[in-house]
Amino acid sequence: MQRLRKRQDFLRVRDGRKANAATLTLQARARPEPVGEAAAGFTVTKKNGGAVERNRIRRRLREALRRIGALHGREGYDYVVVGRQSALDAPFATILNDLTTAFGRVHSDRSGGRGARRPADEAAP
C-alpha cells in the first residue's frame, strides 16, 4: 500500500466514509480517478500523549495495516487511520480485529447512520 503524505490528501479523505472502533477510526474515500494501488495515511493527535506515545501508536497501526491491508483495502481508495489512546495498551489482536471490522464498515453497501431507512421501514404503515 502506498502512503498518503500531503495534507490535501488527508483533508479529501476526511469527507469520505468513516468507521469508529475502540482503538482507531478508519476514514476511506474513492479517488476521483480510481486507478492504482490503495494509499494510506496515519494520524495521532497530541491529546493522545507525547511524541513517544504517539509514535508507538502510529507504529502499531502501521503494522496492523501492513498485515491486513492487502486483504481488505480496495484499489483506487485512499485511507486514513486515526489512532486512539487505547491503541497504545490494547493487545495487537484487538487492533487487527478493530481494523478488519472498520474495513468492513467503510466498504459495506448499507448507508448506516441515524435516520437511514431500511426496506422494512418503508413497508410499515
C-alpha positions in Angstrom: 0.0 0.0 0.0 1.3 3.5 -0.8 1.5 6.3 1.7 -0.5 9.5 1.9 1.8 12.3 2.8 0.2 15.6 1.7 -2.3 17.5 3.9 -4.6 18.0 0.9 -5.0 14.2 0.6 -5.8 13.8 4.3 -8.4 16.5 4.0 -10.1 14.9 1.0 -10.3 11.6 2.7 -11.8 13.2 5.8 -15.1 13.8 3.8 -15.4 10.1 2.9 -16.9 7.2 4.9 -15.9 6.6 8.5 -15.9 3.7 10.8 -15.1 4.0 14.5 -13.6 1.3 16.7 -12.2 1.3 20.2 -8.6 1.7 19.1 -8.9 3.6 15.8 -11.1 5.4 13.3 -10.8 4.5 9.7 -11.7 7.0 7.0 -12.0 5.9 3.4 -12.7 7.6 0.1 -12.5 6.5 -3.5 -10.2 8.7 -5.6 -11.7 10.8 -8.4 -9.8 8.6 -10.9 -10.0 5.2 -9.2 -6.7 3.9 -10.7 -3.8 2.4 -8.9 -2.9 0.9 -5.6 -4.6 1.9 -2.4 -2.9 4.6 -0.3 -3.0 5.0 3.5 -2.0 7.7 5.9 -1.8 7.7 9.7 -2.5 10.4 12.2 -2.5 10.6 16.0 -3.4 13.8 17.8 -1.4 15.4 20.6 -4.2 14.7 23.1 -3.1 11.0 22.9 0.2 11.8 24.6 3.7 12.9 24.0 5.7 12.1 20.9 6.9 8.7 22.2 3.3 7.5 22.8 2.0 8.9 19.5 4.8 7.3 17.5 4.2 4.0 19.3 0.5 4.1 18.4 1.4 5.0 14.8 3.9 2.1 14.5 1.3 -0.4 15.9 -1.4 0.8 13.5 1.1 0.8 10.5 2.0 -2.8 11.2 -1.7 -3.8 11.6 -2.4 -2.2 8.2 0.6 -3.9 6.7 -0.7 -7.3 7.8 -4.3 -7.0 6.7 -4.4 -4.0 4.3 -3.8 -6.1 1.2 -6.8 -8.3 2.1 -9.3 -5.6 2.8 -8.1 -2.5 1.1 -9.5 -1.7 -2.4 -7.7 -0.5 -5.4 -8.4 3.2 -6.1 -9.2 4.1 -2.5 -7.4 6.3 0.0 -7.5 5.5 3.7 -6.6 7.5 6.8 -6.2 5.7 10.1 -6.7 7.9 13.1 -5.1 6.4 16.2 -6.7 6.5 19.7 -5.1 6.4 23.1 -6.4 2.8 23.7 -4.3 1.5 20.8 -1.2 2.1 23.0 -2.0 -0.7 25.5 -4.5 -2.8 23.6 -3.5 -6.4 22.6 -2.3 -6.4 19.0 -5.0 -8.9 18.1 -7.6 -6.3 19.2 -6.1 -3.7 16.9 -6.2 -6.2 14.0 -9.8 -7.1 14.8 -10.8 -3.4 15.0 -9.2 -2.6 11.7 -10.8 -5.6 10.0 -14.2 -4.6 11.3 -13.6 -1.0 10.2 -12.8 -2.0 6.7 -16.0 -4.0 6.5 -18.0 -1.0 7.7 -16.5 1.6 5.3 -17.0 -0.8 2.3 -20.5 -2.0 3.2 -23.3 -1.1 0.8 -25.6 -0.1 3.6 -25.9 3.6 4.3 -26.0 3.2 8.0 -26.2 6.1 10.3 -29.2 7.6 12.1 -32.3 8.2 10.2 -31.4 5.8 7.4 -34.4 4.0 6.0 -34.5 0.3 5.7 -36.9 -1.5 3.3 -38.8 -2.8 6.3 -39.4 0.8 7.5 -41.0 1.7 4.1 -43.5 -1.2 4.3 -44.7 -0.3 7.8 -48.0 1.7 8.0 
